[in-house]
Amino acid sequence: MRRIFSKVLVFGLGIALINTLILSLVLSSLFTRYFYRNYSSLLMEALREGKNFAVKYQKQEIKQPAFERALDLIDRLEGVHFCFLSAQGEILFATAPQIDLVSSKEMLALVNQHLENREYYTTFFTDPHDPSLDIIMGATRVNGDTLLAFFPVANIQEPVHESIMLVWLAAAGSFLISIIPAYLISRHFTRPLEDMGQLALRMGRGDFSVRFPTARRQDEIGQLARTLNDMAAQIEAIDRERQEFLAYVSHELRTPLTSIRGFVQGMLDGTIPEDKQQAYLARVFSETERLRRLVDDLLMLVRLRSGQFSFNWQLTDLQRVMTAVEEIMSPLAAEKEVDLEFHLRGQLPVYADEGRLVQVFMNIVDNAVKFSPPGKKVVVEAEKTGAYLRVRVTDEGPGIPPEDLPRIFDSFYSGSTRTRSELSTGLGLAISQLIVEKHGGYISVRNRPEGGCEFTVILPVKAKGGNRGGTAGVSNG
């Protein structure tokens, strides 16, 4: 993770350095062009002013001494040197005689050539006598004579160099200052990743209670943290269910296996006489049936959750489903002295797996009957409401403790006290919920204010999901 921090920091500083270099080069170029343009404009203004005096001198409006003083004054004020040449190339007057511009006939010929098509001409060249001296020169014609105005580039380079130096110093300072925000920004984005890595290691060691605090951030890192929190919560729930599953299976298998082992051992060693062995064999068969139902329920639960369970989808009538439930559950209700009533209103068509719906309502009605005191009643009501069928199963039993309600449909959950859920297998309601959800509906439960509880199943008239294949056989939970 330290490498990520270093990479982000180097990457940020690299971008800052590149931007600083590009900006400095652009500003240096702009400053250079600015100074050269300004000095070129200054040169042209001085040349025009000098030409005005030269024209007046040739028209004899001013004397030669006045003309020469005027050019000297411009030279001292503006730093622009002048050289006035005759048509034959002779120097008539020069404010800086130490700089010989016209010793090269090629240069003078070039100036005259360019002045044939324009009034003014400017050029940049190196002094032939001093290669280290660069000169900007402007030229114009004055009635056949030539007036040259020039100044050494050294006069420009000093302010240009100072300006460029200031630009680069400012760039260096800006880059140094950018190191601090680059460091802070790098830590801002990499520190949460380091924390996530540490928490992920704790999860890898089995601590699924960890949560990532960066989930409150409103960016991609926050989204990642929220996703990891959801994953941790799901893994925690799966781990809790796994532990409950192991405890449940161990408990449910230990009792019948102990009974079977004891009965068989008693018959083998003669402890159980032959005349009673038939009765004990019947009890062994009953325990094996209990084990078979438990295994079937476990297999069905796994297949439902993995999506490998096949449903036999068809258009059926919920009244036929309830008739089958009534036929199966009525003997149990009569044995418990519980009044079982069915109130079905109108046609109740539904696209579903009829056998699986019978299993769902048998689980719910069985629960209601088992936990209803003698003399009470269980009422099953079904009606069509819009595009949905609503089925309510109410009883007059003790109800469900509030702390157990949120987990009543969890697999293997048997409640915190000896309640209605403790006497069930712990799988029937979980299987029922999965079957209803596969039909595109949902199931809920609540305690009634007047006593007892109420299960409600909502089913769409047309199923919204499920695998439409062959039927998978499974026992009722």
C-alpha positions as CSV (number, residue, x, y, z in Angstrom):
1,M,0.0,0.0,0.0
2,R,3.0,2.3,0.6
3,R,3.8,1.8,-3.1
4,I,0.4,3.1,-4.1
5,F,0.9,6.1,-1.9
6,S,4.3,6.7,-3.5
7,K,3.0,6.2,-7.0
8,V,0.1,8.7,-6.4
9,L,2.5,11.2,-4.8
10,V,5.0,10.9,-7.6
11,F,2.3,11.0,-10.3
12,G,0.8,14.2,-8.7
13,L,4.2,15.9,-8.4
14,G,5.1,14.8,-11.9
15,I,1.9,16.5,-13.3
16,A,2.7,19.6,-11.2
17,L,6.3,19.7,-12.5
18,I,5.2,19.3,-16.1
19,N,2.6,22.0,-15.8
20,T,5.1,24.3,-14.1
21,L,7.7,23.7,-16.8
22,I,5.2,24.2,-19.7
23,L,3.8,27.4,-18.0
24,S,7.3,28.7,-17.4
25,L,8.4,28.1,-21.0
26,V,5.2,29.7,-22.3
27,L,5.6,32.8,-20.0
28,S,9.3,33.1,-20.9
29,S,8.5,33.0,-24.6
30,L,5.7,35.6,-24.1
31,F,7.9,37.9,-22.0
32,T,10.7,37.7,-24.7
33,R,8.3,38.4,-27.5
34,Y,6.7,41.2,-25.4
35,F,10.1,42.9,-24.9
36,Y,11.3,42.5,-28.4
37,R,7.9,43.8,-29.7
38,N,8.0,46.8,-27.4
39,Y,11.6,47.6,-28.4
40,S,10.8,47.2,-32.0
41,S,7.9,49.6,-31.6
42,L,10.3,52.0,-29.8
43,L,12.8,51.7,-32.7
44,M,10.2,52.5,-35.3
45,E,8.9,55.5,-33.4
46,A,12.4,56.8,-33.0
47,L,13.0,56.2,-36.7
48,R,9.9,58.1,-37.7
49,E,10.8,60.9,-35.5
50,G,14.4,61.0,-36.9
51,K,13.0,60.9,-40.4
52,N,10.9,64.0,-39.7
53,F,14.0,65.9,-38.7
54,A,15.9,64.6,-41.7
55,V,13.2,65.8,-44.1
56,K,13.2,69.2,-42.4
57,Y,17.0,69.3,-42.7
58,Q,16.9,68.5,-46.4
59,K,14.3,71.1,-46.9
60,Q,16.6,73.5,-45.0
61,E,13.8,74.1,-42.4
62,I,16.5,73.4,-39.8
63,K,20.3,73.7,-39.9
64,Q,22.7,70.8,-39.8
65,P,23.7,71.4,-36.1
66,A,20.0,71.4,-35.1
67,F,19.4,68.2,-37.0
68,E,22.4,66.5,-35.4
69,R,21.4,67.7,-31.9
70,A,17.9,66.3,-32.4
71,L,19.2,62.9,-33.3
72,D,21.6,62.9,-30.4
73,L,18.8,63.9,-28.0
74,I,16.7,60.9,-29.3
75,D,19.7,58.7,-28.8
76,R,20.2,59.8,-25.2
77,L,16.5,59.6,-24.3
78,E,15.5,56.4,-26.1
79,G,18.8,54.6,-26.5
80,V,18.3,54.4,-30.2
81,H,21.4,55.1,-32.4
82,F,21.2,56.8,-35.8
83,C,23.3,56.7,-38.9
84,F,22.5,59.0,-41.8
85,L,23.9,57.8,-45.2
86,S,24.1,59.5,-48.6
87,A,22.9,57.9,-51.7
88,Q,26.5,56.8,-52.4
89,G,26.8,55.1,-49.0
90,E,28.9,57.8,-47.3
91,I,28.2,58.5,-43.6
92,L,26.8,62.0,-43.3
93,F,26.2,61.8,-39.6
94,A,26.2,59.1,-36.8
95,T,25.3,59.3,-33.2
96,A,27.3,56.1,-32.4
97,P,30.3,56.2,-34.7
98,Q,31.9,53.4,-32.7
99,I,29.4,50.9,-34.2
100,D,30.2,50.4,-37.9
101,L,27.1,49.2,-39.6
102,V,27.8,50.1,-43.2
103,S,31.2,48.6,-43.6
104,S,29.5,45.6,-45.2
105,K,28.3,46.6,-48.7
106,E,26.3,43.4,-48.9
107,M,24.2,44.5,-45.8
108,L,23.7,48.0,-47.3
109,A,22.7,46.6,-50.6
110,L,20.2,44.3,-48.8
111,V,18.7,47.3,-47.0
112,N,18.3,49.3,-50.2
113,Q,16.8,46.4,-51.9
114,H,14.1,46.0,-49.2
115,L,13.4,49.8,-49.2
116,E,12.5,49.7,-52.9
117,N,9.1,48.2,-52.0
118,R,8.4,49.7,-48.6
119,E,8.8,52.8,-46.6
120,Y,10.4,51.2,-43.5
121,Y,12.4,48.0,-43.1
122,T,13.5,46.3,-39.8
123,T,15.9,43.4,-39.4
124,F,17.9,41.6,-36.8
125,F,21.6,40.7,-37.3
126,T,24.9,40.2,-35.7
127,D,27.6,42.8,-35.8
128,P,30.2,41.6,-38.4
129,H,33.0,43.1,-36.3
130,D,31.7,41.8,-33.0
131,P,30.0,38.4,-33.2
132,S,28.8,38.7,-29.6
133,L,26.8,41.8,-30.4
134,D,23.3,41.3,-31.8
135,I,21.6,44.4,-33.3
136,I,18.0,45.4,-34.2
137,M,18.0,47.9,-37.0
138,G,15.4,49.9,-38.8
139,A,15.9,51.8,-42.1
140,T,14.0,54.3,-44.2
141,R,14.6,56.5,-47.3
142,V,14.8,60.3,-47.1
143,N,14.9,61.7,-50.7
144,G,17.5,59.3,-51.9
145,D,19.5,59.2,-48.7
146,T,19.1,56.5,-46.1
147,L,18.5,56.9,-42.4
148,L,19.3,53.9,-40.1
149,A,18.1,53.5,-36.5
150,F,19.4,50.7,-34.3
151,F,20.3,49.6,-30.8
152,P,22.2,46.5,-29.5
153,V,20.1,43.6,-28.3
154,A,22.1,43.6,-25.1
155,N,20.0,46.6,-24.0
156,I,16.9,44.2,-24.3
157,Q,18.4,41.0,-23.0
158,E,19.0,42.3,-19.5
159,P,15.3,43.1,-18.7
160,V,14.3,40.0,-20.6
161,H,16.7,37.8,-18.5
162,E,15.5,39.4,-15.3
163,S,11.8,38.7,-16.2
164,I,12.6,35.1,-17.2
165,M,14.5,34.6,-14.0
166,L,11.5,35.9,-12.0
167,V,9.2,33.5,-13.9
168,W,11.4,30.5,-13.2
169,L,11.8,31.5,-9.5
170,A,8.1,31.8,-9.2
171,A,7.7,28.4,-10.9
172,A,10.2,26.8,-8.6
173,G,8.4,28.2,-5.5
174,S,5.0,27.1,-6.9
175,F,6.3,23.6,-7.4
176,L,7.8,23.4,-3.9
177,I,4.5,24.7,-2.4
178,S,2.6,22.1,-4.4
179,I,4.4,19.3,-2.7
180,I,2.4,19.8,0.5
181,P,-1.1,19.6,-1.1
182,A,0.1,16.7,-3.3
183,Y,1.2,14.8,-0.2
184,L,-2.1,15.5,1.6
185,I,-4.2,14.6,-1.5
186,S,-2.2,11.3,-1.9
187,R,-2.8,10.4,1.8
188,H,-6.5,11.4,1.4
189,F,-7.0,8.7,-1.3
190,T,-4.6,6.0,-0.2
191,R,-5.1,6.0,3.6
192,P,-8.7,4.6,3.3
193,L,-7.3,1.9,1.0
194,E,-4.7,1.0,3.7
195,D,-7.4,0.9,6.3
196,M,-9.5,-1.3,4.1
197,G,-6.6,-3.7,3.6
198,Q,-6.2,-4.0,7.4
199,L,-9.9,-4.6,7.9
200,A,-9.9,-7.1,5.0
201,L,-7.1,-9.1,6.8
202,R,-9.3,-9.2,9.9
203,M,-12.2,-10.5,7.8
204,G,-9.8,-13.1,6.4
205,R,-9.1,-14.3,9.9
206,G,-12.8,-14.7,10.6
207,D,-13.8,-11.4,12.2
208,F,-16.8,-10.6,10.1
209,S,-18.0,-7.9,12.5
210,V,-15.6,-5.3,11.0
211,R,-17.1,-2.3,9.2
212,F,-15.4,0.2,7.0
213,P,-15.8,3.8,8.4
214,T,-15.1,5.4,5.0
215,A,-18.6,4.4,3.9
216,R,-19.8,7.9,4.6
217,R,-17.7,9.3,1.9
218,Q,-19.6,10.4,-1.2
219,D,-17.1,9.1,-3.8
220,E,-15.9,5.9,-5.4
221,I,-13.9,5.0,-2.2
222,G,-17.1,5.5,-0.1
223,Q,-19.0,3.4,-2.6
224,L,-16.4,0.6,-2.3
225,A,-16.5,0.8,1.5
226,R,-20.3,0.5,1.4
227,T,-20.1,-2.5,-0.9
228,L,-17.5,-4.1,1.4
229,N,-19.8,-3.4,4.4
230,D,-22.7,-5.0,2.7
231,M,-20.5,-8.0,1.8
232,A,-19.2,-8.2,5.4
233,A,-22.8,-8.2,6.7
234,Q,-23.8,-10.9,4.3
235,I,-20.8,-13.0,5.2
236,E,-21.5,-12.4,8.9
237,A,-25.1,-13.6,8.4
238,I,-23.9,-16.6,6.4
239,D,-21.4,-17.5,9.1
240,R,-24.0,-17.1,11.8
241,E,-26.4,-19.3,9.8
242,R,-23.6,-21.8,9.3
243,Q,-23.0,-22.0,13.0
244,E,-26.7,-22.3,13.7
245,F,-27.0,-25.0,11.0
246,L,-24.2,-27.0,12.6
247,A,-25.8,-26.7,16.0
248,Y,-29.2,-27.5,14.7
249,V,-28.1,-30.5,12.7
250,S,-26.0,-31.8,15.6
251,H,-29.0,-31.5,17.9
252,E,-31.6,-32.9,15.5
253,L,-29.4,-35.8,14.5
254,R,-28.1,-36.7,18.0
255,T,-31.5,-37.4,19.5
256,P,-32.9,-39.8,16.9
257,L,-29.6,-41.5,16.4
258,T,-29.2,-42.0,20.2
259,S,-32.7,-43.5,20.3
260,I,-32.0,-45.8,17.3
261,R,-28.7,-46.9,18.7
262,G,-30.2,-47.7,22.1
263,F,-33.1,-49.6,20.7
264,V,-31.0,-51.7,18.3
265,Q,-28.4,-52.4,21.0
266,G,-31.1,-53.5,23.4
267,M,-32.5,-55.9,20.8
268,L,-29.0,-57.3,20.0
269,D,-27.9,-57.9,23.6
270,G,-31.3,-59.3,24.6
271,T,-32.2,-56.4,27.0
272,I,-35.4,-55.9,25.0
273,P,-37.5,-59.2,25.0
274,E,-38.6,-60.6,21.7
275,D,-42.3,-59.9,22.4
276,K,-41.6,-56.1,22.6
277,Q,-39.1,-55.9,19.7
278,Q,-41.8,-55.2,17.2
279,A,-42.9,-52.1,19.1
280,Y,-39.4,-50.9,19.4
281,L,-38.8,-51.5,15.7
282,A,-41.8,-49.3,15.0
283,R,-40.2,-46.5,17.1
284,V,-36.9,-47.0,15.2
285,F,-38.8,-46.7,11.9
286,S,-40.4,-43.5,13.2
287,E,-37.0,-42.0,14.1
288,T,-35.6,-42.9,10.7
289,E,-38.6,-41.2,9.1
290,R,-37.9,-38.2,11.2
291,L,-34.3,-38.2,9.9
292,R,-35.4,-38.7,6.3
293,R,-37.7,-35.6,6.6
294,L,-35.0,-33.6,8.1
295,V,-32.5,-34.5,5.3
296,D,-35.2,-33.8,2.6
297,D,-35.9,-30.4,4.1
298,L,-32.2,-29.6,4.3
299,L,-31.7,-30.6,0.6
300,M,-34.7,-28.6,-0.5
301,L,-33.5,-25.5,1.4
302,V,-30.1,-25.7,-0.2
303,R,-31.6,-26.2,-3.7
304,L,-34.0,-23.3,-3.2
305,R,-31.3,-21.0,-2.2
306,S,-28.9,-22.1,-5.0
307,G,-31.7,-21.7,-7.7
308,Q,-31.4,-25.4,-8.6
309,F,-35.0,-26.3,-7.5
310,S,-37.4,-26.9,-10.3
311,F,-41.1,-25.8,-10.2
312,N,-44.0,-27.3,-12.0
313,W,-45.6,-24.0,-13.2
314,Q,-49.3,-24.2,-14.2
315,L,-52.5,-22.1,-14.0
316,T,-54.3,-23.4,-10.9
317,D,-57.0,-22.4,-8.4
318,L,-56.1,-21.5,-4.9
319,Q,-59.3,-23.0,-3.7
320,R,-58.0,-26.5,-4.8
321,V,-54.8,-25.8,-2.9
322,M,-56.8,-24.9,0.2
323,T,-59.0,-28.0,-0.1
324,A,-55.9,-30.2,-0.1
325,V,-54.6,-28.4,3.0
326,E,-57.9,-28.7,4.8
327,E,-58.1,-32.4,4.1
328,I,-54.6,-33.0,5.5
329,M,-54.8,-30.7,8.5
330,S,-58.3,-31.3,9.7
331,P,-57.4,-34.6,11.6
332,L,-54.6,-32.8,13.4
333,A,-56.9,-29.9,14.3
334,A,-59.6,-32.3,15.6
335,E,-57.0,-34.1,17.6
336,K,-55.9,-30.8,19.2
337,E,-59.6,-29.8,19.6
338,V,-59.0,-26.7,17.5
339,D,-61.6,-25.4,15.2
340,L,-60.1,-25.0,11.7
341,E,-62.1,-22.7,9.4
342,F,-61.5,-21.8,5.7
343,H,-63.1,-18.7,4.2
344,L,-62.4,-18.4,0.4
345,R,-64.0,-15.6,-1.5
346,G,-64.6,-16.0,-5.2
347,Q,-62.4,-17.4,-7.9
348,L,-58.7,-17.4,-6.9
349,P,-56.7,-18.2,-10.0
350,V,-52.9,-18.2,-9.7
351,Y,-50.0,-19.3,-11.9
352,A,-47.9,-21.4,-9.6
353,D,-46.6,-24.8,-8.5
354,E,-49.7,-26.3,-6.8
355,G,-47.8,-28.9,-4.8
356,R,-45.4,-26.3,-3.4
357,L,-48.3,-23.9,-2.4
358,V,-49.9,-26.8,-0.6
359,Q,-46.6,-27.3,1.3
360,V,-46.4,-23.5,2.2
361,F,-49.9,-23.4,3.6
362,M,-49.5,-26.7,5.4
363,N,-46.5,-25.3,7.2
364,I,-48.3,-22.2,8.2
365,V,-51.6,-23.9,9.2
366,D,-49.6,-26.6,11.0
367,N,-47.8,-24.0,13.1
368,A,-51.1,-22.2,13.9
369,V,-52.9,-25.5,15.0
370,K,-49.9,-26.7,17.1
371,F,-49.8,-23.5,19.1
372,S,-53.5,-22.9,19.6
373,P,-54.9,-24.0,22.9
374,P,-57.9,-26.5,22.9
375,G,-61.2,-24.8,22.2
376,K,-59.7,-22.0,20.1
377,K,-59.8,-21.7,16.4
378,V,-57.6,-21.1,13.4
379,V,-59.1,-19.1,10.5
380,V,-57.8,-19.2,6.9
381,E,-59.0,-16.4,4.7
382,A,-58.2,-15.9,1.0
383,E,-59.4,-13.2,-1.4
384,K,-58.3,-11.6,-4.7
385,T,-57.3,-8.0,-4.5
386,G,-56.4,-6.5,-7.9
387,A,-53.5,-8.4,-9.4
388,Y,-52.7,-10.2,-6.1
389,L,-54.1,-12.9,-3.9
390,R,-54.0,-12.3,-0.2
391,V,-54.1,-15.2,2.2
392,R,-54.4,-14.7,6.0
393,V,-53.9,-17.4,8.6
394,T,-54.9,-16.3,12.1
395,D,-54.8,-18.1,15.4
396,E,-55.7,-17.5,19.1
397,G,-52.5,-18.9,20.5
398,P,-49.9,-17.1,22.8
399,G,-48.3,-15.2,19.9
400,I,-44.6,-14.7,19.2
401,P,-42.3,-12.8,21.5
402,P,-41.4,-9.5,19.9
403,E,-37.6,-10.3,20.0
404,D,-38.3,-13.4,17.9
405,L,-40.5,-11.8,15.2
406,P,-37.6,-10.4,13.1
407,R,-36.0,-13.8,12.8
408,I,-39.0,-16.1,12.7
409,F,-38.3,-17.0,9.0
410,D,-34.6,-17.6,9.5
411,S,-33.4,-21.1,8.9
412,F,-32.8,-23.1,12.1
413,Y,-34.0,-20.3,14.3
414,S,-35.9,-21.7,17.3
415,G,-36.5,-18.6,19.4
416,S,-35.0,-17.4,22.6
417,T,-37.7,-19.1,24.8
418,R,-40.0,-22.1,24.6
419,T,-42.4,-20.7,22.0
420,R,-44.2,-21.8,19.0
421,S,-41.0,-21.7,16.9
422,E,-39.1,-24.0,19.2
423,L,-41.4,-27.0,18.6
424,S,-41.1,-26.7,14.9
425,T,-38.3,-28.1,12.8
426,G,-36.8,-24.7,12.2
427,L,-37.0,-25.2,8.5
428,G,-40.6,-25.1,7.5
429,L,-41.1,-21.3,7.7
430,A,-37.8,-20.7,6.0
431,I,-38.7,-23.0,3.1
432,S,-42.2,-21.5,2.9
433,Q,-40.7,-18.0,2.6
434,L,-38.3,-19.1,-0.2
435,I,-41.2,-20.8,-2.1
436,V,-43.4,-17.7,-1.8
437,E,-40.6,-15.5,-3.0
438,K,-39.9,-17.8,-6.0
439,H,-43.6,-17.2,-6.9
440,G,-43.0,-13.4,-6.9
441,G,-44.8,-12.9,-3.6
442,Y,-43.9,-12.3,0.0
443,I,-44.9,-13.6,3.4
444,S,-45.1,-11.7,6.7
445,V,-46.2,-12.3,10.3
446,R,-47.4,-10.1,13.1
447,N,-48.9,-10.4,16.6
448,R,-52.6,-9.5,16.8
449,P,-53.7,-6.9,19.4
450,E,-56.4,-9.2,20.6
451,G,-54.0,-12.2,20.9
452,G,-52.5,-14.8,18.7
453,C,-50.6,-14.1,15.5
454,E,-51.4,-13.6,11.9
455,F,-49.5,-14.9,8.9
456,T,-50.1,-13.1,5.6
457,V,-49.1,-14.4,2.2
458,I,-49.3,-12.2,-0.9
459,L,-49.2,-14.0,-4.3
460,P,-49.4,-12.4,-7.8
461,V,-52.1,-13.8,-10.0
462,K,-49.4,-14.4,-12.6
463,A,-46.1,-15.7,-11.2
464,K,-43.1,-13.3,-11.6
465,G,-40.3,-15.8,-11.4
466,G,-39.2,-19.4,-11.0
467,N,-37.7,-22.2,-13.1
468,R,-40.4,-23.7,-15.4
469,G,-39.3,-27.3,-15.5
470,G,-40.2,-30.6,-13.9
471,T,-41.3,-31.0,-10.3
472,A,-38.8,-31.8,-7.6
473,G,-40.2,-34.0,-4.9
474,V,-39.8,-33.1,-1.3
475,S,-41.5,-33.8,2.0
476,N,-43.5,-31.2,3.9
477,G,-41.5,-29.3,6.6
